[in-house]
Amino acid sequence: MFGGYGMGGGMGWGWLFLVILVVGVVVLVVLLVMVVVRGASGGRAEPRSTGPSRAREILDERYARGEIDTAEYQDRLQQLGERR
């Protein structure tokens, strides 16, 4: 009488569309989370260097800018376990 369009008769391939839609939404959410996490880390590809080598770099930069004098520079080098 109604051509088979009652009680889900018209769905046909609708379930496939629904599955593709759900998978697409999940992929978009995962990509969004990845972008947010990458943005929160500053997008740096290289890890920050730590330890005495970075401390030495900072000390050298401060000495080069004139923020500390030679005596303080040498004292801090000695505290880092280095001598110049």
URZINOR-V215863 format. One record per residue. N is the residue number from 0. PHI is phi in whole degrees, 0 to 359 (999 if undefined). PSI is psi in degrees with one decimal (999 if undefined). Layout:
BEGIN
n phi psi
N PHI PSI
N PHI PSI
END
This chain:
BEGIN
n phi psi
0 999 -43.4
1 254 12.7
2 74 22.3
3 78 21.2
4 261 14.3
5 264 151.8
6 48 55.2
7 84 5.2
8 295 -25.7
9 269 2.6
10 288 -47.3
11 51 -106.9
12 267 12.8
13 299 -33.1
14 295 -35.1
15 293 -41.9
16 300 -41.5
17 296 -42.8
18 297 -45.3
19 297 -39.8
20 297 -46.0
21 296 -44.4
22 298 -41.4
23 298 -42.5
24 295 -42.1
25 298 -43.7
26 298 -43.4
27 298 -40.9
28 296 -43.7
29 298 -44.9
30 297 -40.5
31 297 -42.7
32 297 -41.3
33 297 -41.0
34 294 -42.2
35 295 -43.3
36 294 -42.8
37 295 -38.5
38 293 -35.4
39 290 -27.6
40 273 2.9
41 86 0.9
42 66 22.7
43 281 132.4
44 274 -28.5
45 259 136.5
46 289 150.5
47 293 138.1
48 280 143.0
49 230 177.0
50 87 -165.6
51 300 -34.6
52 296 -41.2
53 290 -37.8
54 297 -40.0
55 295 -41.0
56 300 -44.9
57 296 -43.6
58 298 -44.3
59 299 -41.7
60 296 -43.6
61 296 -39.2
62 293 -42.0
63 295 -33.7
64 280 -9.5
65 84 16.1
66 287 -28.7
67 231 152.7
68 270 177.4
69 298 -41.7
70 298 -45.3
71 293 -39.5
72 301 -49.4
73 294 -38.1
74 298 -44.4
75 289 -33.9
76 299 -42.0
77 296 -39.0
78 295 -31.2
79 281 -8.7
80 90 18.4
81 240 158.7
82 223 140.4
83 230 999
END
